[in-house]
Amino acid sequence: MKNWFVLNTKPKKEFQVEKLFQEGGFQIYIPKYKVKEKARPFFPGYGFIHFAFPEKYRTVKYTRGVKEVVGNQQGPIPISEKVIQEIQAREINGFVELEKYGEKPEVGDEIEVMEGPFKGLKGIFKKEISEKERVLILLNYISYQGQLIIEKRKLKKS
């Protein structure tokens, strides 16, 4: 019977291991996230592989770039497919997205700036203005009313 297992890779070999297993017909999942438009492994040194134990264990264990299949003295420990599905559910365009400050704000929401020189300022989310997740917010303070363009990831919905 096939199960999902946690795969420990050698340092910085996650994508090489992913390619080798895909070419070998295995189902492998290496969650990724983006940093400055570059894909990085979400769990450095780890991934998930679906295979039949014990039939394919030696093939998996001795694939170039693999350190070990996570387990104990009895062998690798299977994990629930639900774990994989939950991580995949957080993906947007193939990359894991975690909301740093909770729910993503939408147009019309009250927001608070959480990072940078404008930290603590509150306003209204006016509109999204670019591919790079920049947004326009309206700031209202005692005698000041202005607009600010800022990265969406720096905001928290109030």
DOVOMI-318185 format. One record per atom (N, C-alpha, C): residue in three letters; x, y, z. Coordinates in steps of 0.1 Angstrom, whole numbers, plus 5000, padded with zeros to 4 digits. Last residue first. Layout:
N
ALAXYZ/...
! end
This chain:
158
SER492254535102/SER491754575116/SER490454515119/LYS494654355085/LYS493254395085/LYS492854425100/LYS497854475081/LYS496954385088/LYS495554445088/LEU500554485057/LEU499354535063/LEU498654425071/LYS502654405042/LYS503054485054/LYS501754525062/ARG501854285019/ARG502254195030/ARG502554265043/LYS501354505002/LYS500254445008/LYS500654355020/GLU503554785003/GLU503354635000/GLU502254585008/ILE502055104994/ILE502755015003/ILE502554864999/ILE501255434991/ILE501455314983/ILE502455224991/LEU498955655006/LEU500255585007/LEU500255454998/GLN497555975010/GLN497555835004/GLN498955785005/GLY495956165036/GLY496856145025/GLY496756005020/GLN495256415058/GLN494656315050/GLN495556295038/TYR495556555090/TYR496256505078/TYR495456405071/SER494756625114/SER494656725104/SER495356685091/ILE494256335125/ILE493656465130/ILE493556575119/TYR494256115096/TYR494656155110/TYR494256295112/ASN493955865074/ASN493155975080/ASN493656005094/LEU495055745044/LEU495355765058/LEU494555885063/LEU494255495021/LEU493955625025/LEU494255645040/ILE496455295001/ILE495655315013/ILE495455465015/LEU497155084975/LEU496955224978/LEU496055224991/VAL499654824972/VAL498254864974/VAL498255014977/ARG501454564956/ARG501354694962/ARG499954744962/GLU501954314944/GLU501254324957/GLU501254454963/LYS503154344919/LYS504054314931/LYS503354334944/GLU501354424901/GLU501654284901/GLU502454244914/SER499354694915/SER500454634907/SER500554484909/ILE497354804931/ILE497854874920/ILE498954814911/GLU494254774948/GLU495554714945/GLU496054774932/LYS492855044969/LYS492854954957/LYS494254894956/LYS492355114997/LYS491655174986/LYS491655084974/PHE491855055030/PHE492454985018/PHE491655035006/ILE492255315053/ILE491355235045/ILE492055175033/GLY494355315083/GLY493655375071/GLY492655285065/LYS496955385106/LYS495755315102/LYS495055395090/LEU500355325116/LEU499355405109/LEU498155325105/GLY502055125125/GLY501155185134/GLY500055275128/LYS504755215104/LYS504155115113/LYS503255185123/PHE506155345085/PHE504755385087/PHE503955295097/PRO508655235082/PRO508555365088/PRO507155405091/GLY507854875088/GLY508454995081/GLY508255125088/GLU504654715094/GLU506154715092/GLU506554845086/MET501954735095/MET502654655105/MET504154655105/VAL499254945092/VAL500554925087/VAL501354855098/GLU495954835092/GLU496954895100/GLU498254855094/ILE492654905078/ILE493954835079/ILE494854905088/GLU489354835068/GLU490254915076/GLU491454835079/ASP488454765034/ASP488754725047/ASP489554825055/GLY488354845007/GLY487354895017/GLY487554855031/VAL489654544994/VAL489254684991/VAL488154725001/GLU490954335020/GLU490354355007/GLU490054505006/PRO493754175037/PRO492754285036/PRO492254295021/LYS494053835047/LYS494453945037/LYS493354045037/GLU494253755082/GLU493453755069/GLU493953865060/GLY497553765096/GLY496153725096/GLY495553725082/TYR500053845090/TYR499253925100/TYR497753885099/LYS501053665072/LYS501853705083/LYS501053765094/GLU499653405056/GLU499353545060/GLU500053575073/LEU501553225035/LEU501053235048/LEU500853375051/GLU501653035006/GLU501453175011/GLU500853165025/VAL503552844985/VAL502852844998/VAL502852995002/PHE502952834950/PHE503852874961/PHE503052894974/GLY501252784929/GLY502352684932/GLY503252724943/ASN499352994930/ASN500252974919/ASN501452894922/ILE499252944964/ILE498753034953/ILE499753034942/GLU498652714990/GLU499352754978/GLU498552854969/ARG497252605010/ARG497852735012/ARG498552785001/ALA496752345002/ALA495552445002/ALA496052585005/GLN499152215006/GLN498752254992/GLN497552354992/ILE498852175034/ILE499852265029/ILE499552305015/GLU496552005033/GLU496552125041/GLU497652225036/GLN497551785019/GLN496451865014/GLN496351995020/ILE499451685036/ILE499851735023/ILE498851825018/VAL497851605058/VAL498951705060/VAL499351765047/LYS496151415046/LYS495551545050/LYS496651645052/GLU497651185044/GLU497551265032/GLU496951405035/SER499751135073/SER498451145067/SER498451235054/ILE502750955070/ILE502051065075/ILE500651075067/PRO504750675082/PRO503850735072/PRO503150855079/ILE508050645090/ILE506750665096/ILE505850735086/PRO510350375081/PRO509750515079/PRO508350525085/GLY511250145108/GLY511150195094/GLY510550335093/GLN511750075134/GLN510849985126/GLN510750025112/GLN513350285143/GLN513950155141/GLN513050055133/ASN511850555124/ASN512450505136/ASN513050365133/GLY511950825101/GLY511350715108/GLY512050685120/VAL512350985070/VAL512251005084/VAL511450885090/VAL514750865049/VAL513350875050/VAL513050875065/GLU517751065043/GLU517050955049/GLU515550975047/LYS519051205022/LYS519751165034/LYS519151045041/VAL519351214987/VAL518451184999/VAL519351145011/GLY521051244966/GLY520551364973/GLY519751344985/ARG520150964948/ARG521151064950/ARG520451194956/THR518450714966/THR518450804955/THR519450914958/TYR518150524987/TYR519450544980/TYR519450624968/LYS515450544995/LYS516550575004/LYS517850604998/VAL514050464971/VAL513950594977/VAL515150634985/THR514950194969/THR515050294957/THR515050434962/ARG514150094993/ARG515650094990/ARG515850194978/TYR511250114991/TYR512050185001/TYR513550194998/LYS509449984976/LYS510250084969/LYS511250164979/GLU508349784994/GLU508749754980/GLU509749854974/PRO507249815019/PRO508749825018/PRO509249805004/PHE505750105007/PHE506750055017/PHE506449915019/ALA505250294979/ALA504950174986/ALA506050124994/PHE505050654983/PHE505550534977/PHE505150414985/HIS505450994981/HIS504450894981/HIS504950764975/ILE507151235000/ILE507151144989/ILE506151034992/PHE508151565008/PHE507151455010/PHE507151364998/GLY511051715023/GLY509951715013/GLY509051595016/TYR513751915035/TYR512651825037/TYR511651825025/GLY515552125034/GLY516051995037/GLY515051885038/PRO513352375043/PRO514652345038/PRO515152205043/PHE510252405035/PHE510952325046/PHE512352285041/PHE510052545012/PHE509352595024/PHE509852525037/PRO512752624991/PRO511952524997/PRO511352575010/ARG512152904968/ARG512852844979/ARG512052734985/ALA512353084938/ALA511652974945/ALA512652924956/LYS512353434936/LYS513153304935/LYS512453204944/GLU511253684939/GLU510953614927/GLU511753484925/LYS511953734966/LYS512453814956/LYS512353734942/VAL510953424974/VAL511753534980/VAL512353604968/LYS508153204976/LYS509053294968/LYS509653394977/TYR508152854984/TYR507652984986/TYR508653074978/LYS507052504982/LYS507952614978/LYS507252754982/PRO507152154990/PRO506452294991/PRO507452404989/ILE507551894971/ILE508451984978/ILE507752124979/TYR506451584967/TYR505951724969/TYR506951794978/ILE506151324943/ILE506951394954/ILE506351534955/GLN505651014930/GLN504851134934/GLN505651204946/PHE507850884906/PHE507350894919/PHE506551024921/GLY509150854881/GLY507650824882/GLY507150824896/GLY511650954878/GLY511450814881/GLY510050764883/GLU511251224875/GLU511751144863/GLU511550994865/GLN510651274902/GLN509651294891/GLN509951214879/PHE513051214914/PHE511951134917/PHE510851154906/LEU514651424902/LEU515051274901/LEU513851184903/LYS513351654911/LYS513451624897/LYS513751474894/GLU513751634939/GLU512351644933/GLU512451604918/VAL516551644941/VAL515851524945/VAL514451524939/GLN516851914933/GLN517451804925/GLN516751674928/PHE515452044953/PHE514952054939/PHE515551944930/GLU517051984976/GLU515551954975/GLU515051954961/LYS519552034982/LYS519351934972/LYS517851904970/LYS520452185004/LYS520252254991/LYS520052154980/PRO521751905022/PRO521552045021/PRO521552105007/LYS519751605014/LYS521051675017/LYS520851825016/THR516451555028/THR517451565017/THR518751625022/ASN514151345041/ASN515151435045/ASN516251435034/LEU510751305037/LEU512051275031/LEU512951385035/VAL507951155050/VAL508851265051/VAL510151225046/PHE505450985030/PHE506550985040/PHE507351115039/TRP502350845022/TRP503150965022/TRP504250945033/ASN501950515008/ASN501650615018/ASN502650735016/LYS500550224992/LYS501350354991/LYS500950445003/MET500849885000/MET500050005000/MET500950135000/
! end
